Amino acid sequence: MPFGPRLDRPSAVGDEGRPRATSLGIAAATVVGLALATGVVVGQPTFLTGLGLVAGLATAGVALLDRNGLGETVVGHLLFLPGATLLGLLVALTPGNPFLVGGYALALVGTAAAWADAADGEALDSALSQGILSYVFGLGWLIGGGIALGAGYLGRRLVDSTVTAENPTVAAVGFLLLLGAVFGAVRLSVGALPVVQLTPRSRREAVRRRLGRGKRAVALAAVVAVGVGLVSLVFTATDSPALALVPGATPVVGVLASAPVVGPLLAVGGLALLTAGTAVAARQVTQRYGERKTKTVAAGVAGGGYLVVLLLGALPGAAGLFVFNPLVALGGVLLVPLAVLVAVGTALVAVRVGLFPDRVGGPALAAVGLVLAAVGADSMGLPAPLVFATVAGALVVWDIGSFGLGLTAELGHRPDTRRLELYHGVFAVGIGAVAVLGATALYAVRTGGGGGHTLAMTAAVVGTLVLGALLRG
């Protein structure tokens, strides 16, 4: 985030936007430095910072969902919900104290959200509404894909039973059902193709009438073929020889139900469906959309992307694990996004009712995450100086972020304020370092170099209360 393109749109003075870059850089360095230090202490230097990439992608998705372009919105969908789902799974599956891992994940999300200016009520509202829409579309694609797979399986069984059937009645029924399906596919293709639009204007009325007659004829043929085939199923349930009694019917049915006839029919049906799908997709891509329709189409496209990611990425990756239950994996993939949407909705409610700051949401979220991480570090018995440093880091991140936000509101993003920001940042970090050294010295005197972590926990709780009072102020 600090080195990539800006996902927010800095504007004139008075529009708060995100804090100034230097202030955010100091805050981000504080969060990442504490995460690295904690990782070194627990023996896994990068296991916490590894969450940063996923957090950054998910937050970039939230920022892109606020754009109006179709491509940007689709990319935003594909980054937000899958990225947030993956982040939740990583937090849940990462060994260690949940407060520690979840706190640092929250701090990294807050830092990325501050860089992208994606933690205010408007961004959360957009992410929630569009996330729900894309999730519903994803379920629709999943159900539709299941129906298509089931239909394909039944169609294959129908074709196999038709070609290999020894009973001419069974073969005739299969051929009629297959013929009806092909006619139906051709009807869909004719209805989707822009035949009238590609005809010269002087001949469009005549072509439209002929096309209408052709559509009705093909639809009627499909209904008759399927209807006769379904009615003829009655004969397959009895011992009646049926078609075998009709002179010359058996060889005719044998020819119609043979592979040289059934194969081209299947090719025609498949080509018709492919043509219809291509025509519909081309029409959707080339249309001009309003804002609402753009978001709806983007959510629909993203829902199909979710299905591709699920089938080609998530489930095969989970199948590579030692213990794999497809139902459990699928249930997790379906339920974790719901948990993400619930979390975003809860954050939006907190912003709306004034429990959480709106414009300075990113630094506040990072600070709260560091406080939770401090509580988790103390409960794990990590060194007290690290706990003190994490609480102090929370206050530093909040102070620097709010200071940089004030500069943005008063001066905008154009004036050079780096020296002023560095002065304030060095002063804030210095105060934090002095506080950590003082608390560490007091802790050493209090415990004599050994004993429990009561004082560290007290510092973490006090830091939480202080931070909460600051946020409310």
CORBEL-V626944 format. One record per run of one state. SS is the DSSP state (alpha for helix, beta for strand, coil for the rest). FROM is the first residue (numbers start at 1). LEN is the number of residues. If there is no record, write none. Layout:
{{SS FROM LEN} {SS FROM LEN}}
This chain:
{{coil 1 20} {alpha 21 22} {coil 43 7} {alpha 50 15} {coil 65 5} {alpha 70 24} {coil 94 4} {alpha 98 19} {coil 117 4} {alpha 121 44} {coil 165 3} {alpha 168 25} {coil 193 8} {alpha 201 36} {coil 237 5} {alpha 242 4} {coil 246 3} {alpha 249 8} {coil 257 2} {alpha 259 28} {coil 287 4} {alpha 291 29} {coil 320 6} {alpha 326 27} {coil 353 8} {alpha 361 19} {coil 380 4} {alpha 384 28} {coil 412 6} {alpha 418 30} {coil 448 6} {alpha 454 19} {coil 473 1}}
